[in-house]
Amino acid sequence: GGELVWLNDLVTVVTEEGVPIKLRGVTVDITKQKQAEEALRNEIVERRRAQEALRRERDFAENLIQTAQMIVLVLDEEGRIIRYNPYMEEISGYRLEEVRGKDWSTTFLPKRDREWPRAEFWNATEGIQTRGDIHTIVTEDGREREIEWYDKILKDQDGNIIGVLATGQDVTERKQAEVQAEALAHAATALKSLDLEEVLDRILEQTQRVIPYKAAMILMVEGGRLYVARHHGLDEIPEVYDSLDTDFLFEAFSILKKMETSLLVSDAAERHGWNYIPGFDWVRSYAAVPLPIGELNIGYLCVLSEHSNFFSQEITARLQVFAAHGVVAIQNARLYQDLEHALQEEQAIRLQLVMAEKQTALGRMMASVSHELNNPI
């Protein structure tokens, strides 16, 4: 039937007195054995090919994870960190070896948010996936980053849940741009007030919406002196800081007297000044921008942080945006105050004139009455 058959001949030489006289043999059909061997060889080859393909696939996936410009995070069934990729190391400031095995929530989430993401983690282990939820993580240097998360449960061969695979996209800049646009819109409305103290408070409030400072101050210039006009995040300003003249020795303030553009100090420990000011020894970085009207600086907007390298040139750029909006409102409020004072002075002068005229008229009347009494008809 045209089939290939494998035969194995087993032959023995028969001898008499040492002389070969005949052959005795048997032929065995080993086709099935050969087919089994061939099948085994093919299986081994296919297995090696599959292993090689799997290795290439794993290498490709690993390269994607290692080079991906997004967070790839694996947690175990208890929410402990198993691994994450170099992009997460870059964003967080933590090497994987430093945090492997630690609880994700207590390591990376701000205290205010720890319960909600933990609930979402358990939802994920029950098959309720997270798709596009945005949560905050805290980096090694104290910064906060906004991450958009997607996750999927991981199971073993028996279908048991062994953890969660999560991917995250850093949307901090996008969210900050949205918040900044919203804050500027609010500021445009809020800064219409003509009350100077209210305007200064609103500048600091709107600034904090896009710049997470620990504390902030608005320093105003008056008569060649600096004074703290308004502050947020500080329990109090000692009286000595309410008025800072040109002889003030602390560099952190005196440098503002000469500043025409933005000031950024990433590490206050490397700059003399703050460490010698009672109440400000916690400051590790600060940024400030002038409040210019034409060529004249009427004050400075300053933000302070307890973390080194917290502020950046991007932060000072945002400060300048708020300063540009704020200085107009400050000037309007000042003009309104000046006008109000001028009107009050004018009213006082008018009142004085009216009183003077009344006194003059009364004097004339008294003189006339006296004349009448002294010279009766």
C-alpha positions as CSV (number, residue, x, y, z in Angstrom):
1,G,0.0,0.0,0.0
2,G,3.0,2.3,-0.4
3,E,3.6,2.5,3.4
4,L,7.1,2.6,4.8
5,V,7.9,-0.3,7.0
6,W,10.8,-0.5,9.4
7,L,12.3,-4.0,9.9
8,N,15.0,-5.1,12.3
9,D,17.0,-8.2,11.4
10,L,18.5,-10.2,14.2
11,V,21.0,-12.7,12.8
12,T,23.1,-15.3,14.6
13,V,25.9,-17.4,12.9
14,V,25.7,-21.1,13.6
15,T,29.0,-23.0,13.7
16,E,30.2,-26.5,14.1
17,E,33.6,-27.2,15.4
18,G,34.3,-23.6,14.9
19,V,33.3,-23.5,11.3
20,P,30.3,-21.3,10.3
21,I,27.7,-23.5,8.6
22,K,24.6,-21.4,8.5
23,L,22.8,-18.2,9.6
24,R,19.9,-18.2,11.9
25,G,17.8,-15.0,12.2
26,V,14.5,-13.4,12.9
27,T,13.0,-10.2,11.4
28,V,11.1,-7.9,13.7
29,D,8.7,-5.1,12.5
30,I,9.8,-2.0,14.4
31,T,7.8,0.5,12.4
32,K,5.7,1.6,15.4
33,Q,8.9,2.0,17.4
34,K,10.5,4.1,14.7
35,Q,7.3,6.1,14.3
36,A,7.3,6.7,18.1
37,E,10.9,7.8,18.0
38,E,10.2,10.2,15.1
39,A,7.2,11.6,16.9
40,L,9.3,12.1,20.0
41,R,12.1,13.8,18.0
42,N,9.5,16.1,16.4
43,E,7.9,16.8,19.8
44,I,11.3,17.8,21.2
45,V,12.0,20.0,18.2
46,E,8.6,21.6,18.5
47,R,9.0,22.1,22.2
48,R,12.4,23.7,21.7
49,R,10.8,26.0,19.0
50,A,8.0,26.8,21.4
51,Q,10.4,27.5,24.2
52,E,12.5,29.8,22.0
53,A,9.3,31.6,20.8
54,L,8.2,32.0,24.4
55,R,11.7,33.3,25.4
56,R,11.6,35.8,22.5
57,E,8.1,36.8,23.5
58,R,9.1,37.2,27.2
59,D,12.2,39.2,26.2
60,F,10.1,41.4,24.0
61,A,7.5,41.9,26.8
62,E,10.3,42.6,29.3
63,N,11.9,45.1,26.9
64,L,8.6,46.8,26.6
65,I,8.2,46.9,30.3
66,Q,11.7,48.2,30.8
67,T,11.4,50.9,28.2
68,A,7.7,51.8,28.5
69,Q,7.0,55.5,29.3
70,M,4.3,54.4,31.7
71,I,4.1,52.7,35.1
72,V,4.0,48.9,35.1
73,L,3.3,47.7,38.6
74,V,2.7,44.2,40.0
75,L,1.3,43.7,43.5
76,D,0.6,40.4,45.3
77,E,-2.7,39.4,46.7
78,E,-2.1,41.4,49.9
79,G,-1.2,44.6,48.1
80,R,2.6,44.3,48.6
81,I,5.0,45.4,45.9
82,I,6.4,42.6,43.8
83,R,7.9,44.7,41.0
84,Y,7.7,47.8,38.9
85,N,9.6,49.1,35.9
86,P,12.3,51.8,35.6
87,Y,9.8,54.4,34.6
88,M,8.2,54.1,38.1
89,E,11.7,54.3,39.6
90,E,12.3,57.5,37.7
91,I,9.0,59.1,38.7
92,S,8.9,57.9,42.3
93,G,12.6,58.3,43.2
94,Y,12.6,54.8,44.8
95,R,14.6,51.9,43.4
96,L,12.6,48.7,43.3
97,E,15.0,47.0,45.8
98,E,14.2,49.7,48.4
99,V,10.4,49.0,48.5
100,R,10.0,45.4,47.2
101,G,7.7,43.6,49.6
102,K,6.4,46.8,51.2
103,D,2.7,47.7,51.3
104,W,1.8,49.8,48.3
105,S,-0.7,52.1,50.0
106,T,1.4,53.1,53.0
107,T,4.6,53.5,50.9
108,F,3.3,55.6,48.0
109,L,-0.1,57.0,48.8
110,P,-0.8,60.2,50.7
111,K,-2.5,59.6,54.1
112,R,-5.7,61.3,53.0
113,D,-6.1,58.8,50.1
114,R,-5.0,55.5,51.6
115,E,-8.4,54.0,52.4
116,W,-10.0,54.6,49.0
117,P,-7.3,53.1,46.8
118,R,-7.1,50.1,49.2
119,A,-10.8,49.5,48.6
120,E,-10.2,49.7,44.9
121,F,-7.3,47.1,45.2
122,W,-9.7,44.6,46.8
123,N,-12.2,45.4,44.1
124,A,-9.6,44.5,41.6
125,T,-8.9,41.2,43.3
126,E,-12.6,40.4,43.1
127,G,-12.6,41.1,39.3
128,I,-13.8,44.7,39.4
129,Q,-11.3,46.4,37.2
130,T,-10.0,50.0,37.5
131,R,-10.2,51.9,34.2
132,G,-8.9,55.5,34.0
133,D,-9.3,56.4,37.7
134,I,-6.8,59.1,38.8
135,H,-5.1,58.9,42.1
136,T,-2.1,60.6,43.7
137,I,1.2,59.0,44.6
138,V,3.9,60.6,46.8
139,T,7.5,60.5,45.5
140,E,10.6,60.0,47.6
141,D,11.2,63.8,47.8
142,G,7.6,64.5,48.9
143,R,6.2,65.6,45.6
144,E,2.8,64.5,44.5
145,R,2.1,63.0,41.1
146,E,-1.3,62.3,39.5
147,I,-1.5,58.9,38.0
148,E,-4.3,57.5,35.7
149,W,-4.6,53.8,36.5
150,Y,-5.8,50.6,34.7
151,D,-5.5,47.2,36.3
152,K,-6.1,43.5,35.8
153,I,-6.1,40.5,38.2
154,L,-3.4,37.9,37.9
155,K,-4.3,34.2,38.4
156,D,-2.3,31.0,38.6
157,Q,-2.9,27.8,36.6
158,D,-5.6,26.7,39.0
159,G,-7.5,30.0,38.7
160,N,-6.4,31.3,42.1
161,I,-5.8,35.1,42.4
162,I,-2.1,35.8,43.0
163,G,-2.0,39.5,42.5
164,V,-2.8,42.6,40.4
165,L,-1.1,44.0,37.3
166,A,-1.6,47.8,37.1
167,T,-0.5,50.2,34.5
168,G,-0.4,54.0,35.1
169,Q,0.1,57.1,33.1
170,D,1.5,60.2,34.7
171,V,-1.1,62.9,34.0
172,T,0.3,65.5,36.5
173,E,1.1,68.1,33.9
174,R,-2.3,67.6,32.1
175,K,-4.2,67.9,35.4
176,Q,-2.1,70.9,36.5
177,A,-2.8,72.6,33.1
178,E,-6.5,72.0,33.7
179,V,-6.4,73.2,37.2
180,Q,-4.3,76.2,36.2
181,A,-6.8,77.2,33.5
182,E,-9.6,76.7,36.0
183,A,-7.8,78.7,38.7
184,L,-7.0,81.5,36.3
185,A,-10.7,81.6,35.4
186,H,-11.6,81.7,39.1
187,A,-8.9,84.3,39.7
188,A,-10.2,86.5,36.9
189,T,-13.5,86.6,38.8
190,A,-12.2,86.5,42.3
191,L,-9.7,89.3,41.8
192,K,-12.3,91.8,40.8
193,S,-12.6,92.7,44.5
194,L,-11.5,96.2,45.4
195,D,-10.5,95.2,49.0
196,L,-6.8,94.9,49.1
197,E,-6.6,92.3,51.9
198,E,-9.2,90.2,50.1
199,V,-7.3,90.4,46.8
200,L,-4.1,89.3,48.5
201,D,-5.8,86.4,50.2
202,R,-7.4,85.3,46.9
203,I,-4.0,85.4,45.1
204,L,-2.6,83.0,47.7
205,E,-5.6,80.8,47.5
206,Q,-5.6,80.5,43.7
207,T,-1.9,80.0,43.7
208,Q,-2.1,77.0,46.0
209,R,-4.6,75.3,43.6
210,V,-1.8,74.8,41.1
211,I,1.3,75.0,43.3
212,P,1.2,72.7,46.4
213,Y,3.3,75.0,48.7
214,K,3.8,74.5,52.4
215,A,3.5,78.2,53.0
216,A,3.3,81.4,51.0
217,M,3.7,85.1,51.5
218,I,3.1,88.3,49.6
219,L,5.7,90.9,50.4
220,M,4.9,94.5,49.6
221,V,7.2,97.4,49.0
222,E,6.4,100.7,50.7
223,G,8.8,103.6,51.3
224,G,11.8,101.5,50.4
225,R,10.9,98.8,52.9
226,L,9.4,95.3,52.6
227,Y,6.6,94.2,54.7
228,V,4.6,90.9,54.9
229,A,1.2,92.0,53.6
230,R,-0.4,88.5,53.7
231,H,0.6,84.9,54.3
232,H,-0.8,81.4,54.2
233,G,0.5,78.3,56.0
234,L,2.4,80.2,58.7
235,D,1.0,80.3,62.2
236,E,2.3,83.8,62.7
237,I,4.8,86.3,61.4
238,P,7.0,87.7,64.2
239,E,6.9,91.5,64.4
240,V,10.5,91.8,63.2
241,Y,9.5,90.4,59.8
242,D,6.6,92.8,59.3
243,S,9.0,95.4,58.1
244,L,12.3,94.5,56.3
245,D,14.5,97.4,55.5
246,T,17.6,97.5,53.2
247,D,19.9,96.8,56.2
248,F,18.1,93.5,56.9
249,L,20.9,90.9,57.0
250,F,19.0,87.8,55.9
251,E,19.9,86.9,52.3
252,A,16.6,85.2,51.7
253,F,14.7,88.5,52.0
254,S,17.4,91.1,51.1
255,I,18.0,89.4,47.7
256,L,14.4,90.2,46.9
257,K,15.2,93.9,47.1
258,K,17.4,93.5,44.0
259,M,15.4,90.9,42.2
260,E,14.0,91.8,38.7
261,T,13.1,88.3,37.6
262,S,12.2,85.1,39.3
263,L,14.2,83.6,42.3
264,L,14.5,79.9,42.7
265,V,16.4,78.2,45.5
266,S,16.3,74.4,45.3
267,D,18.2,73.7,48.5
268,A,18.0,76.3,51.2
269,A,20.8,74.5,53.1
270,E,23.2,75.8,50.5
271,R,22.1,79.4,50.8
272,H,22.6,81.5,54.0
273,G,19.6,83.1,55.4
274,W,16.6,80.8,56.3
275,N,18.5,78.8,58.9
276,Y,19.0,81.9,60.9
277,I,15.4,83.1,60.9
278,P,13.4,81.9,63.9
279,G,10.3,80.1,62.6
280,F,11.8,79.5,59.1
281,D,14.4,76.9,59.9
282,W,12.1,74.2,58.3
283,V,12.4,75.8,54.8
284,R,14.3,73.7,52.4
285,S,13.4,75.3,49.1
286,Y,11.6,78.5,48.0
287,A,10.7,80.4,44.9
288,A,9.6,84.0,44.4
289,V,8.6,86.3,41.5
290,P,8.2,90.1,41.5
291,L,4.9,92.0,41.2
292,P,5.9,94.5,38.6
293,I,4.0,97.6,37.4
294,G,6.0,98.9,34.5
295,E,9.6,99.1,35.7
296,L,8.6,99.3,39.3
297,N,8.3,96.2,41.6
298,I,5.5,96.8,44.1
299,G,6.0,93.5,45.9
300,Y,6.9,89.8,45.6
301,L,5.0,86.5,45.6
302,C,6.9,83.8,47.5
303,V,6.2,80.1,48.1
304,L,8.0,77.9,50.6
305,S,8.5,74.1,51.0
306,E,9.9,71.8,53.6
307,H,11.4,69.6,50.9
308,S,14.6,70.3,48.9
309,N,14.3,70.5,45.1
310,F,10.6,70.9,45.5
311,F,10.2,73.9,43.2
312,S,11.4,74.1,39.6
313,Q,11.5,76.6,36.7
314,E,8.1,75.4,35.7
315,I,6.8,76.5,39.1
316,T,8.3,80.0,38.8
317,A,6.7,80.2,35.4
318,R,3.3,79.5,37.0
319,L,4.0,82.0,39.7
320,Q,4.7,84.6,37.1
321,V,1.3,83.9,35.5
322,F,-0.5,84.5,38.8
323,A,1.7,87.5,39.5
324,A,0.7,89.1,36.2
325,H,-3.0,88.7,37.0
326,G,-2.6,89.6,40.7
327,V,-0.6,92.8,40.2
328,V,-3.4,94.3,38.2
329,A,-5.9,93.5,40.9
330,I,-3.5,94.8,43.6
331,Q,-3.0,98.0,41.7
332,N,-6.8,98.4,41.2
333,A,-7.4,97.8,44.9
334,R,-4.7,100.3,45.8
335,L,-6.1,102.9,43.5
336,Y,-9.5,102.4,45.0
337,Q,-8.1,102.8,48.5
338,D,-6.3,105.9,47.4
339,L,-9.5,107.3,45.8
340,E,-11.5,106.3,48.9
341,H,-8.9,108.1,51.1
342,A,-9.0,111.1,48.8
343,L,-12.8,111.3,48.9
344,Q,-12.7,110.9,52.7
345,E,-10.2,113.8,52.9
346,E,-12.3,115.9,50.5
347,Q,-15.4,115.2,52.6
348,A,-13.5,116.1,55.7
349,I,-12.3,119.4,54.1
350,R,-15.8,120.2,52.9
351,L,-17.2,119.5,56.3
352,Q,-14.5,121.8,57.8
353,L,-15.4,124.5,55.3
354,V,-19.1,124.2,56.0
355,M,-18.5,124.4,59.7
356,A,-16.2,127.4,59.2
357,E,-18.9,129.1,57.0
358,K,-21.5,128.3,59.7
359,Q,-19.3,129.8,62.4
360,T,-18.7,132.9,60.3
361,A,-22.4,133.4,59.6
362,L,-23.1,132.8,63.3
363,G,-20.5,135.4,64.2
364,R,-22.0,137.9,61.9
365,M,-25.5,137.2,63.3
366,M,-24.2,137.6,66.8
367,A,-22.5,140.9,65.9
368,S,-25.7,142.2,64.3
369,V,-27.8,141.2,67.3
370,S,-25.3,142.9,69.6
371,H,-25.4,146.0,67.5
372,E,-29.2,146.1,67.6
373,L,-29.2,145.7,71.4
374,N,-26.6,148.4,71.9
375,N,-28.3,150.8,69.5
376,P,-32.1,150.6,70.1
377,I,-34.4,152.7,67.9
